[in-house]
Amino acid sequence: MVLDRGQVLLAAVHATIAAISGSLAVTAELIHNLADLFAAVAVLIGLRLASRQSQAFPYGLYKVENLVAAGLAGMVFVSAYEIAREALLAPRVPVRTNAWMLAALVATAAIPLAFGRAELRAGTAANSPALIADAKEYRVHVFTTGLAFVALLSQWLALPLDRIAALFIVLAVVKTGWDPLREAMRVLLDASLDPETLTRIRQCIHGDPAVSEVPWLTGRNAGRFRFVEGGVALRVADLGKAEAAVRGIEASVRASVPHVERVLLHVEPPVSAYVRYAVPLADPDGTISAHFGGAPIFAIVSVRRADGGIEERRIIPNPHQAVEKAKGIRVAEWLVAQKVDAVLIREDVRGKGPEYVLRDAGVDVRVTDQTTLSEALKVR
């Protein structure tokens, strides 16, 4: 949420009405507005201080935003308690109301309503959770301002509902304080990133052709920033290629997932219990094709490392068989995307494009003189 003049104006109008009318409901709505303003202040403080580093704080002051949010949430709870205590226990005092107050409350409800609808449409079109959440918060303000309006109108109609309306608004105030407090405590206690974000990051890492496995992955929040750490098993053995692959993966994660400040990946040895072989076939019976790129189908076979037994065998069509140019290279790239560990072929592709693609991704290329799939797997 961004601090803007509209929020300050709404708070000023409600403060004026609350001071003149003496209405608890309007005072509660004022606190509701101030809670949002305080949250915006916390965001601004966090943005200003987050990237500042020093010898004492080499990783920056990312959590200052969360410390401020926790403190402000405490202030919101105290204010809500005081409103609730006064509504339940304090002696009744007369509430003054007139037409301009009612008109002002209608105006302060109409403005968030219009902004909320526009922001909801924009958030839905952009598929932005932040915009949608902000639009829903505007709707809450419309409801609570409406309660304040009913409270003042009831005084005019000699049906005083001011204290009852104040109690309902206090519930919204408490929720406004609870949400940032909960998030702040998660960050201050180094809670893990949510499962959806971790899944998205894992998919991004595993989607890189050089990655064979992602043994472990963790992450945490610090302010609005995210820090990710994980282990990756790479297909490439060359140190330079491995370092380049890691740098590329880290950049891809930061580009794909918002607010990721740092990605730290540890290269680990493969731990998979299987080796995945790709074999070009001329027919479903298992005859190995004499051609690599022109083979109509491929067998993808998972072989157990422990005993050499076959765990899984799939026959899939070659999607690039009819391609005119660079057929072998495209098939090689396709097999890399299938996460195969080795290719058994009869065609000698040494010094050709397919070999460079496969070996650059860490895929072992083996030429076999066997004519059937079962024979080639036996002597692999």
N, C-alpha and C positions, 0 to 999 in steps of 0.2 A: 504494500500500500504506500502511496506516495503522498507526502505532505503537500497540500495545495491550499489556495486561498478559499476555495469553496468550503472546506472543512472548518477553517477558522471562522468564516462568516456564519455558518450554521451554529457553531458553538457560541459565538457572540450574541446571536439572536436569542438562543435559548437561555443564556446567562441573564440577559436583560429581562426576559419574561419571568424567569424564576425569581429574580430579585424583587420585581414589582408585585408579582402575584402571590408569592409565598407558597407556590404549589410544589409539593414533594414530587409529584409525577414529572413535572418539567425539570426539576433539579436532578432527578434520576436520569432523565434523557440527556441532560447536560453532561453528566458524568459518563454516560455511554459515548457521547461524541468525544469527550476528552480522552477516553480510553483509546479510541482510534487514533487521535492525534499523538498520544504518547507512543503508541506502537510505531507510527510513522517516524517520530523522533528517534526511536531506537534503531530503526532501519538506517536513517541518515547517519547516526553516530557510528553504526557498524561499518557503513560504506566508507566513511572518512578514515576510520582507524584500522580497518581490516588489513590493509596492505603495509602498514607501518611496521618495520622490523628494527630491532636493535640488538645489541649484544646480550641483553637480558632476556629479550623475547625474539629469538632468531626465526621463529615460525610465524611471526606476526601476531596481531591482536584480534584474531577472527572472532573470539568468543565474547568480546566486549558487548556486541549487540545482544547476545543472549543474557549476559549479566544485567544489562539495562532493562531488558524485557522482563526478567524475573522480578527486579525491584519495582518496576512500574505495575506489574500484575499485583504485587502485594499492596500497593497504594490503591489500586482499583478495588480490591477485596475489602480494605478498610472503609473506603467510601461507601461501598455497597452495604456493608454492615451498618454503618451509621444511618443510612437512609432507611433500611429495614427496621432498625431499632426505633427510630423516630416514628415510622408509620405504625408500629405496633404498640409502643409504650408511651410516647410523648403526648402531652395534653393537646387537644385539638385547637388549632388556630384558624381564624377566618382566611379563606382564600379569595383574593380579588381577581376578577376577570372582566374583560370587556371585548368589544368586537375586534380591535386591532390585534390583540393577542391571538385570538382565534384565526384571524386572517394570516398572521405571521406563521403560525404553526402549520396551516394548510400549505403555505408557500415552502416552508422547510421540509415538508413531506413530499411535495411535488418535485422538487429538485433532485433528491436522491432517487425517486421513482423513475424520472426521465433518464438520469445517468445510468441507473441499474439496468434498464431495458436495453439501452444502447450498448453498454459494456457486455451484457449477456449475449447479444447478437454477435458482437465482435469476437467474444471468447469462444462461442460455439463455432463460428466460421473458421477461426484460427486453431481450434482444438487446444485452447490454452487453459489449463487448470487454474492458473493464477487469476486470470481475468474473470473466469466463471465464479471462483470463490469470492472475489471482490464484488461482483454483481450481486451475489446472494447476501453479502453483508449490507449492501445498500437496501435490499428488500427488508432486512431486519430493522434498519433504521426507519423505513417507511412505517412499519408496524408499530414500533415503539413511539414514534412521533404521533401516530394516530391515537395511541393510548393516552398520551399527554393531552391531545386535543379533546378526547372524550372526557378526561378528568376536568378540564376547565369548563367545557360545555355543561357538564353535570352540575357544576356550581351555579351556573346561570339558571338551570332548570330546578334548582333546589333539591337535587338528588346527589349529594356529595359522594363522589367515587374517587377522590384524589388519592387517598392512601391505598386503596385497593389497586388502582392503576400503577402507583409507585412500586408496589411489591412485584407486579408482573414485569415492570421494566427492570427492576433489580435482577431478576433472573437472567435477562439478556445481558446485563452488565457483568454478572458473574461469569457467564460463558465467554464474553469478550476478553475477560482477564484470564480465564482458565486455559484457553487455546494457546496463547503465546507462552504461558507458564509451563504447560506440558511440553511444548516443543523445546523451550529453553532448557528444561531439566534433562531432556533426552540428549541434547547437545553437550551440556556441561558434564554429564556422566558418560560421555563418549558412547552413546548407544549406536547400534549398527544402522546403516542406511536401510530404508524400507525394502521389503522383498522385491517389489516391482522394479525399483531402480537397480538393485543388484542383478536381477535377471536381465534387464536391458543391457547393463554393462557387460555381463558374461556373454550374451549373444554377440555384442559388438567385438569382444576380444576373440571369441571362437570363430567369428566370421572371417578372420584374417587367414589367408591360405597357409601362412607359415606356422600357424598354431595347430598342434595336434590335440592338446588337452589343456583344460584349465582346472588343475587339481584343487585349488582353493581360491576364494575371493572374499574380501571384506572391505568395509568402508565406514566412514563416519562423517558427521556434519560438524562444522565449526562456523558459527554464524550462518550465513546463507551459502557458504562454500562447502564443497564435498571433497573429501580426501579418500582415494581408492588405493588399495594394496592387494596384490594377488600373485599367484604362481602360475607360470605358463610352461608347458612343454613344447619345444619348437622342433620342427622337422629339419631345419638347417643346422649343420654342424659347424660351419665356418663362423669364427668369432665375429668378423666384420659384418657378415650378413645377419647374424643373430642380433647384434646391437642395432643395426638399421631396422630390423623387423620390430624390435621392442619400441624404438622411438616412433615408428609409424603407428603402432597399436596405441601407444599413449596419446598421440595426437588425435587419432580417430575417436578415442573415448571422450576426450575433451570436446571434440566437435559435435559428437552425437548426443551427449548428455549435458544438460545445462548446469552451470555453476560448479563444474568439476575443476578444482584449483590444481590438484596434483595427483598424478598416477604413478605408482611405484610397482613395477613388475619384477619378479624374481624368476630367472630362467632355471627350470628344474628338469631333471631327467624324466623321460616318459615312464609312466606307471601303468599304462594300459596292459591288460592281460591278453590282448589280442593284437595280431598283425593283419591289416586289411590289404588284400591283394586285388588288383584289377587285371583282368585278362580279356583281350578282344576275342570274340567268338564268331565263327562263320554260321553257326546254327545253334538252336537250343539244346542239341544233343551233346554239346561240349567240344566240338571240333574247333581248335584254335585257328583264328583267321591269319592268313599270311600278311594281312595289311593291318596297320595300326589305326590310322584315321578313317579308313574306309570300312572297318568292321561294322556289321549291322547291329550287333549287340555286344554288351560287355557283361562279364561275370564279376560281381563284387563279393569276395569271399573273406570272412573273418576267421582266422586260424588261431587257436589257443597257443600261447607261448609255452605253456607248461608241458603239454603232451602232444602238440601238433594236430590235435583234433579240430574238425571244422565246426565252428559255433553257428555260423550263419552263411547262407549263400543266396544271392539275389541275381536275377538276370534282368538287365535294364537296357532299353534301346539306346542306340547312339544318336543323340539329338543333332549331331553335326555331319552325319553321313553324306547328306546331299549337298554340303557346302562346296563351292567351286574352288575357292582359294584359301590357303592357310588352314586346310582341314585338320591336319595333324596337330597344329599349334592349338587350335580351338578345343580339340578333344583332350589334349594335355591339360589345358586350363580347366576344363570341365572335371577331369579326374582329380585335379588338385582340390577343387571345391568339394568333391565327394570325400575328402579327407582320407584318401588311400595312402598306405605306407610304401607300397611297392607295386611295380607293373611288370607282368610277365608277358613278353611279346616274342614273336618269331621274326618280325621285320627288324632289320638292323637300322636304328635311327641315330647312331653315333655321329656327332657333328651336325645334326639337323635341329631345326627349331623345337620339335617336341621334346628332345632330350634336354635342351637348355631350360625349357619351362619346367619340366619335371624335376630335374636335379637342382635348379635354383630354389624350388619349394621344398627340397629335402626328400623328394620321393625317389626311392631306389629303382633304377631301371635295369632289368635283367632280361637278357636274350636267352630263349630256350629253344632246343631243337625237338621238343616233344610236340605231338600233334593233338593231344587231347587235354582237357582241363584237369582231369584226375591224375594223369601222368605228370603234368607240369607241377602240380601241387606236391606230389610225392618227392620230386627231386629239386624242389625250389631252392 
